[in-house]
């Protein structure tokens, strides 16, 4: 009977570990994109940490949304960078248009987020694979 009473506590702990793993994986993906763009200095990494802390509460409230957290953290970091430093990441598709613009994360709330040009709808890369060839 002791085993039956402890089973929910074990499941809750495992769920918490899975949520932490999702947050750490999302953090790693966003950091990989920042490194690929050579903008991962200490202040910007702190913005990533802030975004992860903010989304920790969100994913604890809605564990089913763990698969969406990478795109949300990417958007949070993008918003924080815009406020402090400017657009990121810049679109590599429209380099000759004379109108530099940032890529968007799509889907805004969904699994498998990609960086997408908002003007041409071209998927440039998966979040975490910026500047790497797009996998099909």
N, C-alpha and C positions, 0 to 999 in steps of 0.2 A: 504494500500500500504506500510506503514511503516513496517508491519509484514513481507511482502515478501522480503524487502530489508535486514532485520536483520536475516532472516533464514540462509543464507550461513555463516554468522559470528557465529551463534550458532552451526551449524554443524562443523565448523572448530574448535571451542573450544571443542566440544565433542570429535572430533577425537584426539585432543591433549591430552585430559584427558584419552582416551582409550590407547593412546601410553604410557603415563606415567604409567598407570595401568599395562601394559605389562612389562615395564621396572622394576617396583617395584616387580611384581610377579617373574620375572626372577632373580632379586637380592635375593629375599627370598629363592628361590630354591637352588641357588648356596651357599648361606650362610648356609642353612640347611645341605648341603653335607659337608661343611667345619666343621660345628659343629659336625656332625656325626663322622667325622674322627679326632675330637679333635685338629684341627689346626686353629681355627678361632680366632687368636690373632689380636690385633689392626693393626699391619702392613699388615697382610693378608686381613683383612676387607677393608683396604685402597686400596688394589689391586682390590677388587670387585667394590668399588666405582669408581675407575678409568675406569674399564671396562664398567660400566653402563654409565658413562659420554661419553665415546667414542661411544658406541652403540646408545646413544640418537640421535646423529647426523645421524647415519646410518638409524635408523628407521624413523626419520623425513623425510628423502629423499625417503624412500621406505616403506610407511605405511603398505602395504600388507605383508611385511616381519615381522610384529610384532609377529606372532606366532613362528617365528624362533629364536627370540632374546634370549631365555633361553639357548639354545644350544650354541649360539655364545658367550654369556657371560661366560658360563662354559669353553669353549675353550680358551677364552681370559685369564681367571684367571689361567687355567692350564698352558698356555704358560708363563705367568708372574711368576708363582711359579717355573717352570722349570728353568728359567733364574736365579732366586734368591735363591731358596731353594732345588730344586730337583723335582723328579717325584711326581705327585699327580693326582688322587688317585691311590694308588697301587692296582694291580689286586689281588683279593682274590681267584681267580680260580686257578692260577698257583703258588701257594705258595711253592710247593715242587720242582719246576723246577730249583731253584738256580739262576734264571735270573729275578730279580724283574723288572717289567715293569708297566707303567701306563695304565689305561683304556683309551679308546678313546670315544669321543662323536659321536654317530651316530643317525640319519643322520647328516652329517656335516652341511648341510643347509636344514632344514626341521622341520616339527612340531613333537611334542612328542619325544624329544631327550632322549636317553638312554646312560648309561655308558656301554661300551662293551669291552670285552677282545679282543685285536687285534690278538692274536695268535689262540684262539679257537672260536672266533665269538660268544661267550656266552654273552647274555645280562644280566648284573649283576643287574642293577637297573635303574629306570627312573632318570633323573636329578632331584634332590630335594629329592630323596628317597634312597640315598646311605646308605648302612648298614641296610636297611629295607628289608623284604622279597619282591621279585619281584611279582608284581601284573600281572595277566594274563587277 
